[in-house]
Amino acid sequence: MMNANDREDDDGPFGLDEAFYGRSSEIGSAPLADLFPSVTVVFADLVGFTAWSSAREPHQVFILLETIYGAFDKLAYRHGVFKVETVGDCYVSAAGLPEPTDDHAAVACRFARDCLKKMKDVTRKLEVSLGPDTSDLDLRTGIHR
């Protein structure tokens, strides 16, 4: 299995250079967070997802995640927030990346607020096709500056 260190020309995910990941010889072993002091990270976790998904068919789980994450992607674009990744039912993003901005914390808070609103809207609409208790799903957000 190949990893990021197996290729000399690997620019990492999203085509970002080595400095982004703290592997550059000029940076040494500096923690990644030290390279970007003006960034706020947003975590958005689906509350009730494990129980909900255990009672659904795989295609229903896919529809839910694809719809919610697609809506969050559109909000991220609108707010200028960088989507880092999705891990299971957690959406991870950052304000102030890749372009620094002085109001990164405010941008992250507005993005999280809009995700909370969008989550309710999306799950309410999906309840018709994905079944009862879909609109009972909730979103827990965490913001780290």
N, CA and C of each residue as an Amber inpcrd file, in Angstrom:
protein
   435
   0.8380000  -1.1790000   0.0000000   0.0000000   0.0000000   0.0000000
   0.8860000   1.2460000   0.0000000   0.5860000   2.1960000  -0.8670000
   1.3930000   3.4070000  -0.9850000   0.8720000   4.4630000  -0.0130000
   1.7840000   5.1620000   0.6260000   1.3650000   6.2910000   1.4500000
   2.0230000   7.5610000   0.9190000   1.7290000   8.6740000   1.5540000
   2.1890000   9.9750000   1.0650000   3.7020000  10.0820000   0.9870000
   4.4180000   9.3260000   1.8000000   5.8690000   9.4160000   1.8100000
   6.5290000   8.5510000   0.7430000   5.7690000   7.7270000   0.0270000
   6.3170000   6.8380000  -0.9820000   6.6670000   7.5440000  -2.2790000
   6.1610000   8.7390000  -2.5090000   6.4080000   9.4560000  -3.7550000
   7.0620000  10.8000000  -3.4590000   8.1540000  11.0620000  -4.1310000
   8.8400000  12.3270000  -3.9190000   8.0540000  13.5030000  -4.4440000
   7.2380000  13.2940000  -5.4800000   6.5120000  14.4010000  -6.0910000
   5.1060000  14.5590000  -5.5300000   4.7990000  13.9000000  -4.4260000
   3.4520000  13.9730000  -3.8550000   3.2160000  15.3430000  -3.2370000
   2.2160000  16.0350000  -3.7490000   1.8480000  17.3380000  -3.2020000
   0.7420000  17.2210000  -2.1680000   0.3460000  16.0180000  -1.7850000
  -0.6980000  15.8310000  -0.7910000  -2.0730000  16.0560000  -1.3780000
  -3.0910000  15.8630000  -0.5610000  -4.4590000  16.0720000  -1.0170000
  -4.6790000  17.5030000  -1.4700000  -5.5450000  17.6830000  -2.4200000
  -5.9410000  19.0050000  -2.9070000  -4.8120000  19.7330000  -3.6190000
  -3.6830000  19.0460000  -3.9170000  -2.5740000  19.6790000  -4.6120000
  -1.8210000  20.6830000  -3.7550000  -1.9780000  20.6300000  -2.4500000
  -1.2790000  21.5640000  -1.5730000   0.1500000  21.0770000  -1.3760000
   1.0740000  21.9980000  -1.2710000   2.4790000  21.6220000  -1.2090000
   2.8860000  21.0930000   0.1600000   4.1410000  20.6410000   0.2370000
   4.6410000  20.0190000   1.4570000   4.5510000  20.9320000   2.6750000
   4.7240000  22.2200000   2.4870000   4.6990000  23.1390000   3.6260000
   3.3670000  23.0870000   4.3470000   2.3030000  22.8530000   3.5880000
   0.9750000  22.7830000   4.1960000   0.9160000  21.6790000   5.2350000
   1.5980000  20.5910000   4.9700000   1.5470000  19.4480000   5.8670000
   2.7050000  19.3900000   6.8430000   3.5620000  20.4000000   6.8500000
   4.6320000  20.4540000   7.8260000   5.7580000  19.4770000   7.5610000
   5.9100000  19.0220000   6.2970000   6.9590000  18.0600000   5.9770000
   8.1640000  18.7360000   5.3490000   8.0980000  20.0210000   5.1440000
   9.1870000  20.7320000   4.4750000  10.3940000  20.8280000   5.3950000
  11.5820000  20.7620000   4.7970000  12.8020000  20.8370000   5.6020000
  12.9590000  22.2060000   6.2550000  12.3860000  23.2550000   5.6190000
  12.4970000  24.5840000   6.2240000  11.6570000  24.6870000   7.4930000
  10.5980000  23.9140000   7.5670000   9.6780000  24.0070000   8.6950000
  10.0740000  23.0300000   9.7890000  10.6850000  21.9440000   9.3850000
  11.0780000  20.9370000  10.3600000   9.8690000  20.2020000  10.8880000
   9.7630000  20.0840000  12.1910000   8.6830000  19.3190000  12.7880000
   7.6340000  20.2090000  13.4320000   7.4500000  21.4030000  12.9150000
   6.4490000  22.3120000  13.4720000   5.0640000  21.7020000  13.3480000
   4.2620000  21.7940000  14.4070000   2.8880000  21.3120000  14.3080000
   2.1320000  22.0800000  13.2290000   1.2600000  21.3820000  12.5370000
   0.4930000  21.9790000  11.4550000  -0.2410000  23.2370000  11.9160000
  -0.8160000  23.2100000  13.0940000  -1.5730000  24.3610000  13.5910000
  -0.7100000  25.6120000  13.7150000   0.5940000  25.4320000  14.0040000
   1.4910000  26.5800000  14.1170000   1.7050000  27.2820000  12.7800000
   1.4830000  26.5660000  11.6860000   1.6630000  27.1430000  10.3600000
   0.4960000  28.0320000   9.9490000  -0.6380000  27.8410000  10.5960000
  -1.8520000  28.5720000  10.2520000  -2.5030000  29.1120000  11.5260000
  -1.9660000  30.1950000  12.0700000  -2.4860000  30.7120000  13.3430000
  -3.8550000  31.3760000  13.2290000  -4.2870000  31.7210000  12.0380000
  -5.5620000  32.4080000  11.8640000  -6.5850000  31.5050000  11.1760000
  -6.8330000  30.3640000  11.7990000  -7.7730000  29.3810000  11.2630000
  -8.7210000  28.9440000  12.3770000  -9.9780000  28.7590000  12.0160000
 -10.9620000  28.2070000  12.9390000 -11.5330000  26.9440000  12.3110000
 -11.4960000  25.8490000  13.0650000 -11.9800000  24.5570000  12.5790000
 -13.4080000  24.3450000  13.0580000 -14.2500000  23.8170000  12.1670000
 -15.6420000  23.5100000  12.4890000 -15.8500000  22.0060000  12.3200000
 -16.3950000  21.3840000  13.3600000 -16.7820000  19.9820000  13.3200000
 -18.3000000  19.9360000  13.3590000 -18.9160000  19.1640000  12.4800000
 -20.3680000  19.0100000  12.4700000 -20.6870000  17.5220000  12.4570000
 -21.2720000  17.0390000  13.5350000 -21.5220000  15.6220000  13.7500000
 -23.0280000  15.3650000  13.7620000 -23.4620000  14.3170000  13.0600000
 -24.8850000  13.9840000  13.0010000 -25.2900000  13.2260000  14.2670000
 -26.1590000  13.8250000  15.0580000 -26.6280000  13.2330000  16.3020000
 -27.7780000  12.2710000  15.9930000 -27.6460000  11.0410000  16.4570000
 -28.6650000  10.0250000  16.2290000 -28.4290000   9.2140000  14.9700000
 -27.3330000   9.4910000  14.2760000 -27.0700000   8.8330000  13.0040000
 -26.8530000   7.3300000  13.1430000 -26.1180000   6.8930000  14.1470000
 -25.8080000   5.4660000  14.2850000 -27.0850000   4.6460000  14.4360000
 -27.9620000   5.0650000  15.3230000 -29.2250000   4.3470000  15.5110000
 -30.0930000   4.4350000  14.2620000 -30.1700000   5.6270000  13.6750000
 -30.9880000   5.8160000  12.4710000 -30.4880000   4.9180000  11.3450000
 -29.1840000   4.9190000  11.0960000 -28.6280000   4.1590000   9.9740000
 -28.7290000   2.6500000  10.1770000 -28.7460000   2.2040000  11.4210000
 -28.8370000   0.7580000  11.6750000 -30.2010000   0.1990000  11.2960000
 -31.1810000   1.0630000  11.1440000 -32.5290000   0.6270000  10.7650000
 -32.8380000   0.9440000   9.3060000 -31.8130000   1.2750000   8.5040000
 -32.0130000   1.6660000   7.1090000 -31.2180000   0.7820000   6.1690000
 -31.6200000   0.8150000   4.9230000 -30.8870000   0.1440000   3.8560000
 -29.6800000   1.0100000   3.4810000 -28.6100000   0.4100000   2.9700000
 -27.4190000   1.1900000   2.6060000 -27.7100000   2.3510000   1.6520000
 -28.5880000   2.1530000   0.6900000 -28.8710000   3.2410000  -0.2520000
 -29.5530000   4.4230000   0.4350000 -30.3230000   4.1630000   1.4850000
 -30.9540000   5.2510000   2.2280000 -29.9130000   6.0500000   3.0120000
 -28.9510000   5.3500000   3.5820000 -27.8670000   6.0160000   4.3170000
 -27.0700000   6.8930000   3.3500000 -26.7810000   6.3510000   2.1810000
 -26.0520000   7.1090000   1.1710000 -26.8150000   8.3680000   0.7570000
 -28.1110000   8.2340000   0.5180000 -28.9330000   9.3890000   0.1260000
 -28.8770000  10.4700000   1.1990000 -29.0180000  10.0630000   2.4570000
 -28.9810000  11.0320000   3.5570000 -27.6450000  11.7670000   3.5920000
 -26.5460000  11.0110000   3.6310000 -25.2260000  11.6380000   3.7430000
 -24.9050000  12.4840000   2.5230000 -25.2030000  11.9810000   1.3400000
 -24.9200000  12.7270000   0.1110000 -25.7020000  14.0460000   0.0760000
 -26.9480000  14.0040000   0.5120000 -27.7870000  15.2050000   0.4960000
 -27.3140000  16.2250000   1.5310000 -27.0550000  15.7580000   2.7400000
 -26.6060000  16.6740000   3.7980000 -25.2290000  17.2510000   3.4670000
 -24.2830000  16.3910000   3.1160000 -22.9380000  16.8730000   2.8320000
 -22.8970000  17.7440000   1.5800000 -23.7320000  17.4420000   0.6030000
 -23.8270000  18.3000000  -0.5810000 -24.3180000  19.6890000  -0.2210000
 -25.3060000  19.7490000   0.6720000 -25.8230000  21.0440000   1.1360000
 -24.7490000  21.7980000   1.9240000 -23.9940000  21.0840000   2.7620000
 -22.9210000  21.7170000   3.5260000 -21.8090000  22.2100000   2.5980000
 -21.5100000  21.4360000   1.5570000 -20.4960000  21.8660000   0.5850000
 -20.8920000  23.1900000  -0.0650000 -22.1510000  23.3350000  -0.4170000
 -22.6360000  24.5830000  -1.0210000 -22.5190000  25.7390000  -0.0290000
 -22.8600000  25.4810000   1.2300000 -22.7160000  26.5150000   2.2540000
 -21.2400000  26.8740000   2.4510000 -20.3760000  25.8700000   2.4510000
 -18.9370000  26.1270000   2.6180000 -18.4360000  27.0200000   1.4950000
 -18.8410000  26.7240000   0.2850000 -18.4340000  27.5430000  -0.8570000
 -18.9360000  28.9760000  -0.6960000 -20.1880000  29.1210000  -0.3160000
 -20.7840000  30.4460000  -0.1530000 -20.0830000  31.2630000   0.9380000
 -19.6560000  30.5910000   2.0000000 -19.0060000  31.2790000   3.1240000
 -17.4940000  31.3910000   2.9670000 -16.9260000  30.7340000   1.9570000
 -15.4740000  30.7310000   1.8080000 -14.7920000  29.8440000   2.8240000
 -15.4530000  28.7630000   3.1930000 -14.9230000  27.8090000   4.1690000
 -14.3390000  26.6250000   3.4130000 -13.2120000  26.1180000   3.8730000
 -12.5130000  25.0060000   3.2450000 -12.9850000  23.6880000   3.8590000
 -13.5130000  22.7890000   3.0360000 -13.9040000  21.4680000   3.5240000
 -12.6370000  20.6330000   3.6570000 -12.3560000  20.1910000   4.8600000
 -11.1790000  19.3720000   5.1050000 -11.4810000  17.9250000   4.7300000
 -12.5440000  17.3610000   5.3130000 -12.9220000  15.9850000   5.0300000
 -14.2340000  15.6470000   5.7080000 -14.7740000  14.4970000   5.3430000
 -15.8730000  13.8960000   6.0940000 -15.3540000  12.5850000   6.6330000
 -15.6350000  12.3350000   7.8860000 -15.2270000  11.0950000   8.5280000
 -16.4990000  10.4780000   9.0910000 -17.0080000   9.4720000   8.3940000
 -18.2730000   8.8730000   8.8210000 -19.3730000   9.9040000   8.7690000
 -19.9380000  10.2050000   9.9120000 -21.0190000  11.1870000   9.9700000
 -20.5360000  12.5390000  10.5030000 -19.2410000  12.8010000  10.3900000
 -18.6850000  14.0870000  10.8450000 -18.0990000  14.8560000   9.6570000
 -18.5320000  16.0930000   9.5250000 -18.0660000  16.9940000   8.4660000
 -17.0550000  17.9440000   9.1030000 -15.8470000  17.9700000   8.5830000
 -14.7760000  18.7930000   9.1480000 -14.4000000  19.8660000   8.1340000
 -14.3820000  21.1110000   8.5810000 -14.0550000  22.2310000   7.6950000
 -13.2510000  23.2700000   8.4630000 -12.7120000  24.2340000   7.7160000
 -11.8950000  25.2670000   8.3490000 -12.1050000  26.6060000   7.6550000
 -12.2500000  27.6390000   8.4470000 -12.3110000  29.0070000   7.9370000
 -10.9210000  29.6150000   8.0910000 -10.4770000  30.3360000   7.0710000
  -9.1430000  30.9180000   7.0800000  -8.1470000  30.0930000   6.2940000
  -8.6260000  29.0690000   5.5980000  -7.7960000  28.2320000   4.7340000
  -8.4210000  28.1730000   3.3430000  -7.7170000  28.0570000   2.2980000
  -6.2680000  28.1950000   2.2280000  -5.8310000  29.6530000   2.2740000
  -6.7790000  30.5770000   2.0860000  -6.4590000  32.0010000   2.1630000
  -6.7610000  32.5300000   3.5580000  -5.7820000  33.1140000   4.2300000
  -6.0290000  33.6800000   5.5620000  -7.0550000  34.8130000   5.5160000
  -7.8030000  34.9360000   6.5790000  -8.7690000  36.0180000   6.7130000
  -8.8490000  36.4210000   8.1820000  -8.9480000  37.7080000   8.4370000
  -8.9760000  38.1920000   9.8150000 -10.2430000  37.7790000  10.5640000
 -11.3400000  37.5870000   9.8310000 -12.6090000  37.2640000  10.4810000
 -12.9480000  35.7720000  10.4290000 -11.9130000  34.9170000  10.4400000
 -12.1140000  33.4720000  10.3240000 -13.0520000  32.9090000  11.3790000
 -12.9700000  33.3970000  12.6150000 -13.8400000  32.8780000  13.6730000
 -15.3060000  33.2380000  13.4010000 -15.5610000  34.4530000  12.9690000
 -16.9340000  34.8690000  12.6490000 -17.4620000  34.0920000  11.4480000
 -16.6180000  33.8990000  10.4510000 -17.0090000  33.1210000   9.2650000
 -17.3790000  31.6990000   9.6880000 -16.5700000  31.0810000  10.5400000
 -16.8340000  29.7180000  11.0090000 -18.1490000  29.6460000  11.7670000
 -18.4270000  30.6440000  12.6040000 -19.6760000  30.6550000  13.3720000
 -20.8910000  30.8080000  12.4610000 -20.7960000  31.6690000  11.4770000
 -21.9170000  31.8390000  10.5310000 -22.1320000  30.5660000   9.7230000
 -21.0420000  29.9320000   9.3180000 -21.1400000  28.6820000   8.5790000
 -21.8210000  27.6060000   9.4370000 -21.3890000  27.4500000  10.6830000
 -21.9750000  26.4520000  11.5880000 -23.4610000  26.7310000  11.8080000
 -23.8110000  27.9960000  12.0010000 -25.2200000  28.3780000  12.1860000
 -26.0410000  27.9720000  10.9670000 -25.5340000  28.2580000   9.7840000
 -26.2640000  27.9250000   8.5620000 -26.3530000  26.4090000   8.3490000
 -25.3330000  25.6710000   8.7690000 -25.3940000  24.2070000   8.6940000
 -26.4910000  23.6680000   9.6100000 -26.6120000  24.2300000  10.7920000
 -27.6760000  23.8040000  11.7140000 -29.0570000  24.0270000  11.0970000
 -29.2510000  25.1800000  10.4860000 -30.5300000  25.4790000   9.8310000
 -30.7720000  24.5430000   8.6510000 -29.7460000  24.3390000   7.8340000
 -29.8750000  23.4940000   6.6430000 -30.1530000  22.0490000   7.0320000
 -29.5560000  21.5760000   8.1020000 -29.7720000  20.2040000   8.5590000
 -31.2490000  19.9540000   8.8320000 -31.8830000  20.8660000   9.5380000
 -33.3170000  20.7150000   9.8510000 -34.1500000  20.7150000   8.5780000
 -33.8340000  21.5970000   7.6690000 -34.5680000  21.7010000   6.4120000
 -34.4160000  20.4190000   5.5850000 -33.2010000  19.9420000   5.4470000
 -32.9210000  18.7570000   4.6350000 -33.5740000  17.5110000   5.2360000
 -33.4270000  17.3030000   6.5390000 -33.9860000  16.0900000   7.1480000
 -35.5130000  16.1040000   7.1310000 -36.0930000  17.2700000   7.2610000
 -37.5580000  17.3760000   7.1820000 -38.0400000  16.9570000   5.7990000
 -37.3510000  17.4140000   4.7570000 -37.7290000  17.0560000   3.3830000
 -37.4610000  15.5760000   3.0910000 -36.3760000  15.0300000   3.6400000
 -36.0220000  13.6390000   3.3770000 -36.8930000  12.6380000   4.1290000
 -37.5970000  13.0930000   5.1430000 -38.4070000  12.1700000   5.9300000
 -39.4550000  11.4590000   5.0730000 -39.9480000  12.1240000   4.0510000
 -40.9350000  11.5180000   3.1640000 -40.3610000  10.2910000   2.4650000
 -39.1280000  10.3970000   1.9690000 -38.5380000   9.2790000   1.2260000
 -37.7160000   8.3270000   2.0910000 -37.1980000   8.7890000   3.2130000
 -36.3270000   7.9390000   4.0370000 -36.9990000   7.4080000   5.2960000
 -38.2170000   7.8140000   5.5240000 -38.9800000   7.2320000   6.6160000
 -39.0160000   8.0560000   7.8840000 -39.9130000   7.6110000   8.7690000
 -40.1140000   8.3240000  10.0290000 -38.8290000   8.4020000  10.8460000
 -38.7400000   9.3840000  11.6230000 -37.6380000   9.7300000  12.5250000
 -36.4110000  10.2890000  11.8170000 -36.4780000  10.4590000  10.5020000
 -35.3620000  11.1040000   9.8020000 -35.2270000  12.5510000  10.2580000
 -36.3560000  13.2070000  10.4650000 -36.2870000  14.6040000  10.9060000
 -35.9020000  14.7340000  12.3750000 -35.8060000  13.6030000  13.0840000
 -35.3310000  13.6300000  14.4700000 -33.8050000  13.7330000  14.5460000
 -33.1300000  13.4580000  13.4340000 -31.6780000  13.6020000  13.4160000
 -31.3280000  15.0540000  13.6940000 -30.2250000  15.2560000  14.3620000
 -29.8090000  16.6080000  14.7180000 -28.3370000  16.7820000  14.3590000
 -27.8670000  18.0000000  14.5200000 -26.4830000  18.3110000  14.2160000
 -25.8340000  18.9410000  15.4370000 -24.6670000  18.4010000  15.7900000
 -23.8750000  18.9630000  16.8950000 -22.6450000  19.5940000  16.2530000
 -22.4220000  20.8580000  16.5360000 -21.2570000  21.5210000  15.9600000
 -20.2630000  21.8750000  17.0640000 -19.0230000  21.8050000  16.6920000
 -17.9370000  22.2270000  17.5640000 -17.0400000  23.1670000  16.7920000
 -16.5900000  24.2050000  17.4570000 -15.7580000  25.2070000  16.8020000
 -14.4890000  25.3680000  17.6250000 -13.3680000  25.2380000  16.9550000
 -12.0730000  25.3460000  17.6400000 -11.2330000  26.4170000  16.9530000
 -10.8530000  27.3990000  17.7160000 -10.0460000  28.5040000  17.1860000
  -8.6320000  28.4100000  17.6710000
